[in-house]
Amino acid sequence: AMGFKGTKAEKKVHYDKKMCELLQQYERVLICAADNVGSKQMQGIRKGLRPDSVVLMGKNTMMKRTIRIYCEKTGDTQWLNLIPLLVVSLCFCCLYLPASVC
């Protein structure tokens, strides 16, 4: 499916909802630098991680905002530790991994 089509405000709401669902659903997140990664390579990475993991791209400010809002709403403050890491072009990978892997 292509990206969500809508106004800027609608896109933000859609992104917030999606990211909040991922923060609720997954226990682990892998943050990867995504500078100089082509769209074809990114597509390959997404395919390779399916069905157990999800790749979410977004602007750092939007990710930070969504994490803060999510933590305020839920009281689940563990995710606040990610905020200082969101500084360059990043990829937010939500991973489903057995505890033995980490």
C-alpha positions in Angstrom: 0.0 0.0 0.0 1.2 3.5 -0.8 1.6 6.1 1.9 -1.4 7.7 3.5 -3.0 10.5 1.3 -4.5 13.5 3.1 -3.8 16.9 4.5 -0.7 17.5 6.6 -2.9 17.4 9.8 -4.5 14.2 8.7 -1.1 12.6 7.9 0.1 13.6 11.4 -2.9 12.0 13.1 -2.4 8.9 11.0 1.3 8.7 11.8 0.7 9.3 15.5 -1.9 6.5 15.6 0.4 4.1 13.7 3.4 4.8 15.9 1.4 4.5 19.1 0.0 1.2 18.0 3.6 0.0 17.4 4.8 1.2 20.8 2.0 -0.7 22.4 2.5 -3.8 20.4 6.3 -4.2 20.5 8.7 -4.5 23.4 11.9 -3.7 21.4 12.9 -1.0 19.0 16.0 -0.9 16.8 17.0 2.6 15.7 19.1 2.6 12.5 20.8 5.5 10.7 19.2 5.7 7.3 21.4 8.2 5.5 22.3 7.2 1.9 20.0 4.3 1.9 18.1 4.0 -1.4 14.4 3.3 -1.6 15.0 0.0 -3.3 17.4 -1.1 -0.5 14.9 0.1 2.1 12.2 -1.9 0.4 14.4 -5.0 0.6 15.0 -4.4 4.3 11.3 -4.0 4.9 10.5 -7.3 3.0 13.3 -9.1 4.9 11.9 -8.1 8.3 8.3 -9.1 7.6 6.1 -10.5 9.1 7.6 -10.3 12.6 8.9 -6.7 12.5 7.8 -3.4 11.1 9.9 -0.5 9.8 8.6 3.0 10.4 10.2 6.0 8.9 9.4 9.6 9.9 10.7 13.0 10.7 12.6 13.1 14.0 10.5 15.9 15.4 7.3 14.0 14.6 8.7 10.8 16.2 9.8 12.7 19.3 6.4 14.4 19.6 4.5 11.1 19.2 6.7 9.4 21.8 6.1 12.2 24.3 2.4 12.2 23.8 2.2 8.4 24.0 4.2 8.4 27.3 2.0 11.1 28.8 -1.2 9.2 27.8 -0.1 5.8 28.9 2.4 6.4 31.7 4.7 4.0 29.8 7.8 6.2 30.2 10.4 3.6 29.0 10.1 5.0 25.4 11.3 8.5 26.5 14.9 7.0 26.4 14.7 7.0 22.6 14.2 10.8 22.3 17.9 11.7 22.6 18.7 9.2 19.9 16.5 10.7 17.3 18.9 13.1 15.7 19.7 12.1 12.1 17.9 10.4 9.3 16.6 7.4 11.2 14.6 4.3 10.7 12.5 3.1 13.6 12.3 -0.8 13.4 9.8 -2.4 15.7 11.1 -5.9 16.4 9.5 -9.0 17.6 12.4 -11.0 18.9 12.6 -13.8 21.4 14.3 -12.6 24.6 17.2 -15.0 24.0 18.3 -13.1 20.9 18.9 -9.8 22.6 
